[in-house]
Amino acid sequence: MAPTGSKCPVCRRADARVFGEPDLQIRAPCSACADKLAAEALAKQNRDQLADLHERWSKLPALYRTTDPNHPHVNPRILAEVLKYDPRSSNGKGIGLYGPTGAGKTRMMFLLVRKLHFSGVKILFTSAVAIARAASQEFDDDQKTRGEARLLLRNAVTSEVLFIDDIGKERLTEAAELKLYWLIEERTANYRPILWTSNFVGADLRKMMSDNRGTAVTRRLAEFSSVLFVPAPYVQENERRFA
């Protein structure tokens, strides 16, 4: 490559960079213009990626995607612990939040999910109820219903991080329980983190399942999660106020 008398096709001032044989030469922008074009292309790529992240985020439940970290149902001490979590250095471990209804578990988890999502971590959000529904529909007669159920279950296994809301919300059918057990076993065996919330933990959660799979599920969740109890201090305050 050697500069000739031809000018940069962009700025028309500096000498162009020339590639190729004398009889078949390609003129390229000068070094300054090439650097500028590369920076502009990178900026456009970053804008497009950010727009895509915002588009994906907009499809999540409105109640949770707009959660304010200063919401009165959010415990700031526990939230600070939750937001320290980084799945890429967790060795396959996730986070589990358990506690009474209304304690802010899902809100805090969505604040973590938002942080991870906009840092480029690929996360699938679902619920135990949605997994149960998909388990009952993966062999449905309707092709669209069957396809959507299988897609959810496949993505739940392979996503970089999976967030399951409300495990143990209701007692599962045999098929749903088996699917949840399979899903947790597959993910933990491959060190893919699970974020989860529940009103129950340990023996109380096992009671919502059969003896065999309940023990296996709770053992895996405990082994592959940092489990935090989320109390409901605002409920206690209201109880004192109106006692």
C-alpha positions in Angstrom: 0.0 0.0 0.0 1.3 3.4 -1.0 -0.3 6.8 -1.2 -0.8 8.3 -4.7 -1.9 11.7 -5.7 -5.6 10.8 -5.4 -7.5 12.3 -2.5 -9.6 10.7 0.2 -13.1 9.9 -1.1 -14.6 11.2 2.2 -12.8 14.5 3.1 -11.2 15.2 -0.4 -8.3 16.8 1.4 -5.8 14.2 2.6 -4.3 11.5 0.4 -6.3 8.4 0.1 -5.0 5.0 1.1 -4.5 2.8 -1.9 -4.7 -1.0 -2.0 -4.1 -3.4 -4.8 -2.1 -3.7 -8.0 -1.5 -0.6 -10.1 -4.0 -1.8 -12.7 -6.6 -2.6 -10.1 -6.4 -0.2 -7.2 -9.0 0.5 -4.5 -9.0 3.9 -2.9 -9.9 3.9 0.8 -10.5 6.8 3.2 -7.5 8.4 4.8 -6.6 7.3 8.3 -8.4 10.1 10.0 -11.6 9.5 8.0 -11.3 5.7 8.5 -11.1 6.2 12.3 -14.1 8.6 12.2 -16.2 6.2 10.1 -15.3 3.3 12.4 -16.3 5.4 15.5 -19.6 6.3 13.8 -20.4 2.7 12.9 -19.6 1.6 16.5 -21.9 4.4 17.9 -24.7 3.3 15.6 -24.2 -0.3 16.6 -24.4 0.7 20.3 -27.6 2.8 19.7 -29.2 -0.1 17.8 -28.3 -2.6 20.6 -29.7 -0.2 23.3 -32.9 0.3 21.2 -33.2 -3.5 21.0 -32.7 -3.8 24.8 -35.4 -1.2 25.4 -37.8 -3.0 23.0 -37.3 -6.3 24.8 -37.7 -4.7 28.2 -41.0 -3.0 27.1 -42.6 -6.5 26.7 -42.2 -7.3 30.4 -45.1 -6.7 32.9 -45.5 -2.9 33.3 -46.0 -3.2 37.1 -42.5 -4.5 37.5 -40.4 -3.0 34.6 -41.0 0.5 36.0 -40.3 -0.4 39.7 -38.6 2.4 41.6 -35.8 1.2 43.9 -37.3 3.7 46.4 -40.7 2.0 46.3 -42.0 1.5 49.9 -42.2 -2.3 49.4 -38.5 -2.5 48.5 -36.2 -3.3 51.4 -33.0 -1.2 50.7 -30.7 -3.4 52.7 -31.8 -6.6 50.9 -31.9 -4.8 47.6 -28.2 -3.8 48.0 -27.3 -7.4 48.5 -29.4 -8.5 45.5 -27.8 -5.9 43.2 -24.3 -7.2 44.0 -25.1 -10.4 42.1 -23.2 -11.1 38.9 -24.1 -14.3 37.0 -20.9 -14.3 35.0 -18.8 -14.8 38.1 -21.3 -16.9 40.1 -20.1 -20.3 39.1 -23.7 -21.3 38.1 -25.3 -20.0 41.4 -28.4 -17.8 41.3 -30.4 -15.9 43.9 -33.6 -17.0 45.7 -35.8 -14.6 47.6 -38.5 -16.0 49.9 -41.0 -14.4 52.2 -44.6 -13.4 52.6 -46.8 -12.0 49.9 -46.3 -8.3 49.4 -42.7 -8.2 50.8 -41.4 -6.8 47.5 -39.6 -10.0 46.3 -40.6 -9.7 42.7 -39.9 -6.0 42.6 -36.4 -6.4 43.9 -35.7 -9.3 41.5 -36.9 -7.2 38.6 -34.5 -4.4 39.7 -31.7 -6.9 39.4 -33.1 -8.2 36.1 -33.1 -4.7 34.7 -29.5 -4.1 35.7 -28.4 -7.4 34.2 -30.5 -7.0 31.0 -29.1 -3.5 30.2 -25.5 -4.8 30.8 -26.0 -7.4 28.1 -27.0 -10.5 30.1 -29.6 -12.6 28.3 -32.4 -13.3 30.8 -35.7 -15.2 30.4 -38.5 -14.2 32.8 -41.3 -16.7 33.5 -43.3 -17.9 36.4 -44.0 -21.3 38.0 -47.6 -21.0 36.8 -46.4 -20.3 33.2 -44.1 -23.4 33.3 -47.0 -25.5 34.6 -49.2 -24.2 31.8 -46.5 -25.0 29.2 -46.1 -28.5 30.6 -49.8 -29.1 30.0 -49.8 -27.6 26.5 -46.6 -29.0 24.9 -48.6 -31.9 23.4 -51.7 -29.8 22.7 -53.7 -30.5 19.5 -53.4 -26.9 18.5 -50.1 -26.4 16.6 -49.6 -22.8 17.7 -50.3 -23.5 21.4 -48.0 -26.6 21.3 -45.3 -24.6 19.6 -45.4 -21.7 22.1 -45.3 -24.1 25.0 -42.3 -25.9 23.6 -40.5 -22.7 22.8 -40.9 -21.5 26.4 -39.6 -24.7 27.9 -36.7 -24.9 25.5 -35.7 -21.3 26.2 -36.1 -21.8 29.9 -33.4 -24.5 29.7 -31.0 -22.7 27.5 -31.2 -19.0 28.5 -28.1 -17.5 30.1 -30.1 -16.7 33.2 -33.6 -17.8 34.1 -35.9 -16.0 36.5 -38.8 -18.1 37.8 -41.3 -16.1 39.8 -43.5 -17.6 42.6 -42.3 -21.1 42.9 -44.8 -23.0 45.0 -47.6 -20.4 44.3 -49.9 -23.3 43.8 -49.7 -27.1 44.1 -48.4 -28.5 40.7 -49.9 -31.3 38.7 -47.7 -34.4 38.2 -46.7 -33.2 34.7 -45.9 -29.7 35.8 -43.9 -30.9 38.8 -41.9 -33.2 36.6 -41.2 -30.4 34.1 -40.1 -28.1 36.9 -37.8 -30.8 38.3 -36.3 -31.5 34.9 -35.8 -27.8 34.2 -33.9 -27.2 37.5 -31.9 -30.3 37.1 -30.9 -29.4 33.5 -29.9 -25.9 34.4 -27.9 -26.7 37.6 -26.1 -29.6 35.9 -24.9 -27.1 33.2 -24.2 -24.2 35.7 -26.8 -22.0 34.3 -28.1 -19.6 37.0 -31.7 -19.5 38.2 -33.2 -16.4 39.9 -36.4 -17.3 41.8 -38.9 -16.1 44.3 -41.3 -18.0 46.5 -43.5 -17.6 49.6 -41.9 -20.8 50.9 -38.5 -22.4 51.4 -37.2 -25.7 52.7 -39.8 -28.0 54.2 -42.7 -25.6 53.5 -41.8 -25.6 49.8 -41.4 -29.4 49.8 -45.0 -29.7 51.0 -46.2 -28.2 47.8 -44.7 -31.1 45.8 -44.4 -34.9 45.9 -41.9 -36.3 48.5 -39.4 -37.5 45.9 -39.2 -34.5 43.6 -39.9 -31.9 46.3 -36.8 -33.0 48.1 -34.7 -32.9 45.0 -36.0 -29.5 43.9 -35.5 -27.8 47.2 -32.0 -29.3 47.6 -30.9 -28.1 44.2 -32.3 -24.6 44.8 -30.5 -24.4 48.1 -27.3 -25.7 46.7 -27.2 -23.4 43.6 -28.7 -20.2 45.1 -27.8 -17.6 47.6 -31.2 -17.6 49.5 -32.4 -14.4 51.2 -35.4 -14.0 53.5 -37.5 -10.9 52.6 -39.6 -9.7 55.6 -42.5 -7.3 55.3 -41.7 -4.5 57.7 -44.3 -2.2 56.3 -47.0 -4.7 57.0 -45.8 -4.9 60.6 -45.8 -1.2 60.9 -49.4 -1.0 59.7 -50.4 -3.7 62.1 -48.9 -1.7 65.0 -50.6 1.5 63.8 -54.1 0.0 63.7 -53.7 -2.4 66.7 
